[in-house]
Amino acid sequence: MVKTNEDQKVAARLRQARENAGYATREAFAEFAGIKPVTYRAHEGGRGVQAWIDFYAEKLGIDKNWLRYGSVMETGGVNKTLVESNSLTFDKGNSRREDVPIKRAGLAGATAKDHGKQDLRLAIFGSMPGAAGGWIMNASPAGHIERPERLKDAEDAFALYMIGNDMWPRVKDGQTLYIHPTQHPKIEDCVVIFLKREPKEWICRDLVDRQGDHITVRQYGRNAEPAEYDIPWTDIARYYAVV
């Protein structure tokens, strides 16, 4: 079967969704999906993948239009391109934008009736240093921890280990950051910001202000005074409230 450019684009989004869902290998996801590894490898390689879009969208809990086109159709037919296959929430001035939340099939979900008793726990992720001073979240969770009461109904919630002293003493090295996937960050909230660089890096800051073209954040430090600076919206993939 001849691979087209569109096949390759769908295959790339499929791989992205698979990794975001916590399946580090193609074989692990194939086992979860109940198909032969050789079949899935062919699809992620761009061969015959478009015939399976509905199947993979259901298995990964993602929007099939995003998987097919890289965008979703909103009410009124407006085509909204997703920045990436994950929950995305940010403000531009007073206009709040929310892209479709992508269910994390590989992260513990919120409801026992859907995914079993184990899924009442919360997936926590480690990170490795990024080239630009941030942190790159690992594709697979480091483990699972007790889900706080405040996140019991937040299906796509997850947690991160804080690394370093960028926010000391507000947030200490090794502290657990509990991430709410849909709660809109408020001014003076502690937030985790995923930046639009590849590979995407995250940072932890206090949210100080929101404007039409940027947000203002505050950074602390063990041996430094708190400092505030601006981050343009164009540099932000998504940001979450730490709860």
C-alpha positions, 0 to 999 in steps of 0.5 A: 500500500502506497503511503501518502502525505496525509497518511504520514500526518495521521500516523504522526498524530497517532504516535503523539496521542499514543505517547501522551496516553502513557504507552511508551512502546507500540507493542504495549499499546497494541496489547491494550487495543487488542490488535497484533503488534505488526498491524499497529506498527504498520499503521503508525508507519503510515500504512493503512492507518486512515481506515482505522481512525475511528478505532484508534480515536475510541481506544485513545479517547481522542477526537477523531477529527483531530486524528484525521485532520489535526483539528476539530469542528466546533459548533457553527463549523469553525475549524479550531486547530489543536496545538497538540493532543492534550488538554489545552486551556489558556486566555487571550485577554478576556476570551477564554479558549479551551480545546478538546480535552484528550483523555489520557488512556494510560493515566489513571482515570477518575472513576472506578466504574469506567476503569477499575478500582486502581484508577482511583489513584493518580499517575505521577510523572518524573521529568528530565532536564530540557535544553532551555532550562525547563523540564521534559515530562516523561511519557510514562508515569513513575508510579501512582499515588493516592488521589486527593479529594479535590481531584476525585472527579477530575478525570484527566488529573495527574501529578508531577514531581517538582525539580530544583529550587526555581520556586523555593520556598513556595514549592520545594524540590521533590514536592508533588504538584497536583495538576487539575486539567480543567480548572481555570488558573486564577491570578496568584495561583501556582501554575505549571506551564508547558512551553511550545518548544520541541520537545515541550518543556514545563516550568512552575511559576506563580501567575501574576497577570494576564493580558491579550498577548502575554501572561506575567509570572513570578519566579522564586529562588533559594538565593534570589529575590522573587522576579516577575517576567512576561511569557507571550501566549505564542510561547505557551502550549498549555498551562494548568492550575496546581491545586 
